[in-house]
Amino acid sequence: MEPADELRLAIIGLGKIARDRHLGAIAGIPGLRLVATADPRSSLTGVPAFPSLEALLASGTGFDAVALCTPSQIRARLAAGALRAGKHVLLEKPPGATVAEIAPLLELARRKGRSLHASWHSRHAPAVEPARSMLASRRIRAVRIEWMEDVRRWHPGQDWIWEPGGLGVFDPGINALSILTRILPQPVFLTGADLLFPGNRSAPIAADLRFTDAHGLDGSAAFDWRPQGPENWTIRVDTEEGSLTIEGGGRRLLEGERLLLEEPKAEYDAIYRHFAALARSGECDVDLAPLVHVADAFLLGRRMLVEDFA
Amino acid sequence: MEPADELRLAIIGLGKIARDRHLGAIAGIPGLRLVATADPRSSLTGVPAFPSLEALLASGTGFDAVALCTPSQIRARLAAGALRAGKHVLLEKPPGATVAEIAPLLELARRKGRSLHASWHSRHAPAVEPARSMLASRRIRAVRIEWMEDVRRWHPGQDWIWEPGGLGVFDPGINALSILTRILPQPVFLTGADLLFPGNRSAPIAADLRFTDAHGLDGSAAFDWRPQGPENWTIRVDTEEGSLTIEGGGRRLLEGERLLLEEPKAEYDAIYRHFAALARSGECDVDLAPLVHVADAFLLGRRMLVEDFA
């Protein structure tokens, strides 16, 4: 990096998530500088723009790291290209279209001495680390997840999300799973799943999951993209010492009925601070557990047809 | 174990694979002894029989290890019960109904000092280790897998295999993937999949996979349960130094057109010799790569409807 403590970033895939979340976070953090974008259809005023990662690399533009914000189906190829060129790589969630594509990237990153980070933005919500600490020593009986939002509001016109590999309702659902796998002291695994596919789509619009752990935890999750009211992003954990509830996707934490914490989310600021620290040390941070649970849901799930989505 | 060098085995799930393969292998290996079976509907003359693992454990019958030959959907619970009771555990393939259920079992096995082995019988076919050695130093360009057999012959009346978690055509296909992931010097990952579901079934009857590796390998696999002729279990690997072909599910190895090796398979003998050695040392041997690829195929795959299977 030059100057020594500046991380020069390029965003690859300048779509909704890049514009809604990444740009603001990068702009607000000292030591980060956006020096280029690569997108075949989109650019920013005043920032050098290229149609592809390949064109960016060929241009000789100096940069240290890429944030991959493209649809997941093409991330593995882009990540490998960036790592081979000696760049650090930040992966938006989900980190890839498959579980198996990540191991070769991790091996490449380590061989090159570069950072690979599979980011899970919801893990940086303010309720997550306090919940993790409180649950560390408790005996957990049950978990109830409700993760419901209006796909028309959150993914307007995003056809790729309905394509194979696009995850459908697991695109938000994996956020819940990323919190779950962070706060529980023991790993869980699925025991059943119902996946609701619109007749005209290749990805589920809703999913009901059952899961457990080595101690017989009673877990369930309901993901649904159809409700049109306010979002419901809730995880309730029942323990022998009472219940803990994460609401608002991690903005609020309650013990029983008592509000312990309510703070605005600054998830992407935290992602970029963490990624900058990783890049300074050349370390990798990749946890695939949330994606493994989604793959398991597709592997194990019973497919059910529901009405077309238009 | 008592006597010191004898491994007393119980078979859990006395179905087709147990009768076709496990019983003969156990009977033929000195130092192994079948002391019980557990199955709600099946038993063997002269061998103490119990309706369930729980009943077997409650009986006080002395034994050291279980071979889990049940449908995969219930293996995690059985494996956990056996490990908690201090038994070594051999898992038939696939090792579970999900990828994530194995990590807690492995942790439990290590805590108990017991062996957990996820067996992949096709890896013990005679062509596999020679192929692995020959490919270790070659640059691989392409892989073509054809894995075709008649489901009516190989899985007569096995309804569970068509249920969610039963894998459908991936039940044989995972054998090909278990060979592939053993013989290639580099890990592969899927880039696309078509999954063909009969209208009246919850699992695919055929699948076409595309895969690659970090060096751009051109890989494809065609799994099909519909052909009624002789089985075709073939993996051809094209390298810069010519092609290597595994035929007959691993019984034959050819370099170009030249037959290098043709031997009868004794896969389950090899599984049990390996498992007995693991049990003596208390070590675990669990490689989930084949199951991860199957989960990835379901995650990434495009579902297509084909004619009902009756």
Interface residues (C-beta under 8 A of the other chain):
Chain A: A76 A80 A97 T98 V99 A100 E101 A103 P104 L105 E107 L108 P164 G165 Q186 P187 V188 F189 L190 T191 G192 A193 F197 S202 D213 A214 A289 V292 H293 V294 A295 D296 F298 L299 L300 G301 R302 R303
Chain B: A76 A80 A97 T98 V99 A100 E101 A103 P104 E107 L108 P164 G165 Q186 P187 V188 F189 L190 T191 G192 A193 F197 S202 D213 A214 A289 V292 H293 V294 A295 D296 F298 L299 L300 G301 R302 R303
